[in-house]
Amino acid sequence: MTGIRNMPKFHGFGSCTDCGIPCTSGNFLIHDNKRYCTACWIERENPEHPNLEEIREKVRASVEEWKCAKWTREQGPLPLGPMPVKK
């Protein structure tokens, strides 16, 4: 059973198996049924990569800027939604 600590921060993306950071769109890959963030994958495959810390910081920053798709009245106007066919 998965507990609340094992649930992903962003639905459907999960978290990295190495560092545990929540995965965001475009910043992870799945290999042998394990999910890796791009920074951990590069560190695993090429530990001498010159921009490794910069990539890791970009992955962390993308987690902070990723927002959920719900809107509140404080964030901006709510969408009107589909208009009815008959009035």
Backbone as ProteinMPNN parsed JSONL, in Angstrom:
{"seq_chain_A": "MTGIRNMPKFHGFGSCTDCGIPCTSGNFLIHDNKRYCTACWIERENPEHPNLEEIREKVRASVEEWKCAKWTREQGPLPLGPMPVKK", "coords_chain_A": {"N_chain_A": [[0.83, -1.186, 0.0], [0.423, 2.228, -0.709], [1.475, 5.019, 1.065], [0.709, 8.35, 2.24], [3.076, 9.693, 2.042], [4.354, 8.567, -0.105], [2.981, 9.394, -2.284], [2.796, 11.122, -5.426], [3.705, 14.552, -5.982], [2.708, 15.933, -8.156], [0.072, 14.877, -10.005], [0.27, 11.843, -11.725], [2.923, 12.045, -12.568], [4.833, 11.208, -10.668], [7.799, 10.532, -8.672], [11.389, 10.968, -8.535], [13.458, 8.077, -8.428], [15.996, 8.074, -7.366], [16.766, 10.651, -6.128], [14.342, 11.539, -5.113], [12.923, 13.816, -5.76], [9.989, 15.554, -6.861], [8.692, 14.735, -10.06], [8.363, 16.665, -13.029], [6.638, 17.811, -15.979], [8.371, 16.861, -18.832], [10.824, 16.652, -17.539], [11.76, 14.159, -16.753], [12.493, 10.629, -17.081], [11.727, 7.208, -17.886], [13.176, 4.187, -17.113], [13.748, 0.803, -17.209], [11.437, 0.364, -15.635], [11.778, 2.253, -13.627], [11.687, 5.565, -12.448], [13.424, 8.438, -13.324], [14.75, 11.679, -12.634], [15.949, 14.19, -14.926], [18.423, 15.189, -14.121], [19.483, 13.254, -12.32], [19.63, 11.091, -14.067], [21.53, 11.953, -15.961], [23.703, 12.245, -14.248], [24.045, 9.602, -13.549], [24.65, 8.342, -16.005], [26.682, 9.945, -17.114], [28.882, 10.976, -15.178], [30.878, 12.951, -15.204], [29.879, 15.202, -16.414], [29.965, 18.566, -17.476], [28.037, 20.527, -16.808], [26.45, 19.642, -14.715], [25.55, 20.443, -12.108], [24.17, 22.761, -12.768], [22.097, 21.727, -14.337], [20.797, 20.181, -12.405], [19.892, 22.213, -10.722], [18.092, 23.489, -12.433], [16.14, 21.511, -12.646], [15.192, 21.44, -10.003], [14.199, 24.056, -9.842], [12.164, 23.947, -11.723], [10.294, 22.387, -10.433], [9.422, 24.106, -8.464], [8.2, 26.151, -9.938], [6.178, 24.919, -11.297], [2.747, 24.754, -11.607], [-0.521, 23.915, -10.441], [-3.424, 23.137, -12.416], [-5.73, 24.378, -11.601], [-7.745, 27.243, -11.039], [-8.163, 30.089, -8.972], [-10.206, 32.701, -7.615], [-8.532, 34.652, -6.638], [-6.173, 34.333, -8.073], [-6.817, 35.037, -10.63], [-9.298, 35.69, -13.194], [-11.98, 33.355, -13.345], [-12.386, 30.753, -15.788], [-14.877, 30.889, -18.387], [-15.994, 28.643, -19.519], [-17.638, 26.083, -21.568], [-20.09, 27.299, -23.833], [-23.689, 27.17, -23.752], [-25.699, 25.315, -26.109], [-28.384, 25.774, -26.651], [-30.297, 28.635, -25.826]], "CA_chain_A": [[0.0, 0.0, 0.0], [1.182, 3.473, -0.733], [1.058, 6.009, 2.05], [0.662, 9.724, 1.731], [4.455, 10.134, 1.751], [4.781, 8.014, -1.384], [2.168, 9.937, -3.371], [3.485, 12.169, -6.165], [3.23, 15.922, -5.794], [1.952, 16.251, -9.353], [-0.617, 13.649, -10.386], [0.678, 11.163, -12.939], [4.34, 12.143, -12.878], [5.625, 10.467, -9.688], [9.013, 11.192, -8.207], [12.643, 10.316, -8.928], [13.809, 6.971, -7.541], [17.287, 8.347, -6.721], [16.785, 11.808, -5.226], [13.025, 11.708, -4.524], [12.31, 15.083, -6.141], [8.815, 15.328, -7.716], [8.944, 14.902, -11.493], [7.478, 17.578, -13.749], [6.525, 17.525, -17.395], [9.585, 17.057, -19.615], [12.04, 16.574, -16.73], [11.985, 12.811, -16.232], [12.413, 9.512, -18.014], [11.484, 5.914, -17.249], [14.089, 3.165, -17.608], [13.588, -0.426, -16.418], [10.338, 0.607, -14.689], [12.188, 3.205, -12.609], [11.556, 6.94, -12.91], [14.589, 9.262, -13.001], [14.76, 13.057, -13.138], [17.018, 14.31, -15.917], [19.703, 15.41, -13.441], [19.984, 11.966, -11.82], [19.972, 10.249, -15.21], [22.812, 12.429, -16.502], [24.729, 11.897, -13.255], [24.249, 8.147, -13.615], [25.26, 7.956, -17.279], [27.869, 10.748, -17.415], [29.176, 11.699, -13.94], [31.8, 14.058, -15.428], [29.219, 16.236, -17.22], [30.398, 19.868, -16.953], [26.918, 21.366, -16.36], [25.585, 18.783, -13.904], [24.902, 21.216, -11.039], [23.231, 23.677, -13.418], [20.936, 20.917, -14.716], [20.094, 19.823, -11.169], [19.208, 23.414, -10.249], [16.955, 23.709, -13.322], [15.105, 20.542, -12.272], [14.602, 21.919, -8.744], [13.443, 25.276, -10.131], [10.94, 23.6, -12.454], [9.329, 21.891, -9.447], [8.865, 25.252, -7.757], [7.365, 26.988, -10.791], [5.065, 24.132, -11.815], [1.519, 25.061, -10.884], [-1.643, 23.061, -10.789], [-4.245, 23.761, -13.441], [-6.928, 24.988, -11.033], [-7.707, 28.69, -10.863], [-9.002, 30.654, -7.933], [-10.543, 34.093, -7.914], [-7.391, 35.491, -6.283], [-5.147, 34.21, -9.098], [-7.284, 35.613, -11.882], [-10.703, 35.362, -13.458], [-12.284, 31.964, -13.655], [-12.807, 30.589, -17.181], [-16.328, 30.835, -18.566], [-16.396, 27.278, -19.872], [-18.364, 25.974, -22.844], [-21.372, 28.007, -23.888], [-24.761, 26.242, -24.089], [-26.164, 25.347, -27.493], [-29.694, 26.449, -26.63], [-30.36, 29.698, -24.823]], "C_chain_A": [[0.87, 1.242, 0.0], [0.599, 4.423, 0.301], [1.078, 7.388, 1.448], [2.063, 10.231, 1.408], [4.94, 9.652, 0.405], [3.996, 8.58, -2.557], [2.928, 11.044, -4.095], [2.869, 13.533, -5.903], [2.358, 16.341, -6.964], [1.382, 14.96, -9.908], [-0.097, 13.101, -11.715], [2.158, 11.189, -13.234], [5.215, 11.368, -11.906], [6.837, 11.256, -9.234], [10.226, 10.352, -8.585], [12.984, 9.212, -7.928], [15.127, 7.224, -6.823], [17.202, 9.472, -5.696], [15.432, 12.086, -4.581], [12.334, 13.008, -4.876], [11.088, 14.799, -7.021], [9.132, 15.609, -9.183], [7.918, 15.847, -12.096], [7.523, 17.232, -15.226], [7.828, 17.838, -18.127], [10.877, 16.948, -18.836], [12.251, 15.195, -16.11], [11.977, 11.808, -17.367], [12.245, 8.23, -17.224], [12.39, 4.898, -17.922], [14.005, 1.97, -16.672], [12.571, -0.249, -15.292], [10.745, 1.461, -13.498], [12.158, 4.591, -13.215], [12.747, 7.756, -12.409], [14.347, 10.69, -13.458], [15.963, 13.184, -14.075], [18.383, 14.504, -15.259], [20.295, 14.105, -12.93], [20.377, 11.039, -12.964], [21.314, 10.66, -15.801], [23.94, 12.089, -15.545], [25.051, 10.407, -13.292], [25.023, 7.739, -14.868], [26.557, 8.698, -17.585], [28.226, 11.581, -16.177], [30.112, 12.901, -14.123], [31.185, 15.172, -16.26], [29.536, 17.615, -16.642], [29.264, 20.723, -16.369], [25.964, 20.609, -15.437], [24.854, 19.569, -12.816], [23.887, 22.209, -11.605], [21.951, 22.942, -13.825], [20.122, 20.552, -13.484], [19.311, 21.021, -10.62], [17.992, 23.734, -11.122], [15.806, 22.763, -12.994], [14.416, 20.99, -10.988], [13.738, 23.16, -8.982], [12.143, 24.956, -10.858], [9.877, 23.047, -11.514], [8.658, 23.061, -8.751], [7.926, 26.079, -8.635], [6.169, 26.249, -11.361], [3.834, 24.427, -10.968], [0.425, 24.098, -11.316], [-2.591, 23.834, -11.698], [-5.488, 24.436, -12.888], [-6.711, 26.488, -10.836], [-8.581, 29.066, -9.681], [-9.279, 32.103, -8.29], [-9.385, 35.035, -7.576], [-6.311, 35.464, -7.363], [-5.555, 34.865, -10.405], [-8.718, 35.22, -12.117], [-10.874, 33.881, -13.783], [-12.713, 31.851, -15.111], [-14.32, 30.456, -17.274], [-16.817, 29.436, -18.89], [-17.15, 27.25, -21.188], [-19.711, 26.689, -22.756], [-22.464, 27.011, -24.276], [-25.202, 26.403, -25.551], [-27.471, 26.098, -27.574], [-29.692, 27.512, -25.557], [-31.704, 29.766, -24.188]], "O_chain_A": [[1.922, 1.285, 0.638], [-0.616, 4.6, 0.392], [1.424, 7.567, 0.281], [2.213, 11.123, 0.573], [5.842, 10.253, -0.179], [4.31, 8.281, -3.709], [3.632, 11.827, -3.456], [1.673, 13.653, -5.637], [1.363, 17.04, -6.772], [2.132, 14.044, -10.245], [-0.035, 13.824, -12.71], [2.62, 10.424, -14.079], [6.279, 10.902, -12.311], [6.902, 12.476, -9.387], [10.101, 9.173, -8.914], [12.82, 9.392, -6.722], [15.362, 6.642, -5.763], [17.53, 9.272, -4.526], [15.376, 12.808, -3.585], [11.258, 13.29, -4.349], [11.137, 13.891, -7.85], [9.77, 16.613, -9.502], [6.746, 15.83, -11.719], [8.362, 16.444, -15.662], [8.331, 18.959, -18.048], [11.948, 17.134, -19.415], [12.862, 15.084, -15.048], [11.514, 12.097, -18.47], [12.578, 8.169, -16.04], [12.381, 4.757, -19.145], [14.175, 2.119, -15.462], [12.805, -0.654, -14.153], [10.103, 1.391, -12.45], [12.557, 4.779, -14.364], [13.042, 7.764, -11.214], [13.804, 10.91, -14.541], [16.887, 12.372, -14.017], [19.393, 14.033, -15.782], [21.493, 13.871, -13.09], [21.344, 10.286, -12.85], [22.145, 9.805, -16.108], [25.02, 11.688, -15.979], [26.198, 10.006, -13.09], [25.928, 6.907, -14.811], [27.441, 8.149, -18.242], [27.908, 12.769, -16.127], [30.132, 13.788, -13.27], [31.918, 16.019, -16.77], [29.392, 17.818, -15.436], [29.522, 21.567, -15.511], [24.774, 20.925, -15.395], [23.654, 19.377, -12.625], [22.856, 22.465, -10.983], [20.851, 23.474, -13.674], [18.893, 20.606, -13.513], [18.201, 20.862, -10.114], [16.972, 24.198, -10.612], [14.64, 23.151, -13.052], [13.19, 20.928, -10.889], [12.668, 23.296, -8.388], [11.13, 25.619, -10.636], [8.683, 23.216, -11.764], [7.459, 23.017, -8.477], [6.958, 26.65, -8.133], [5.236, 26.879, -11.86], [3.889, 24.352, -9.741], [0.454, 23.544, -12.415], [-2.55, 25.064, -11.735], [-6.245, 25.024, -13.66], [-5.611, 26.928, -10.504], [-9.608, 28.438, -9.425], [-8.639, 32.659, -9.182], [-9.272, 36.107, -8.171], [-5.607, 36.455, -7.556], [-4.691, 35.213, -11.21], [-9.299, 34.486, -11.318], [-10.02, 33.256, -14.411], [-13.349, 32.769, -15.628], [-14.965, 29.966, -16.347], [-17.95, 29.087, -18.561], [-17.288, 28.279, -21.85], [-20.374, 26.67, -21.718], [-22.201, 26.094, -25.053], [-25.089, 27.479, -26.138], [-27.66, 26.95, -28.442], [-29.134, 27.302, -24.48], [-31.933, 30.606, -23.318]]}, "name": "protein", "num_of_chains": 1, "seq": "MTGIRNMPKFHGFGSCTDCGIPCTSGNFLIHDNKRYCTACWIERENPEHPNLEEIREKVRASVEEWKCAKWTREQGPLPLGPMPVKK"}
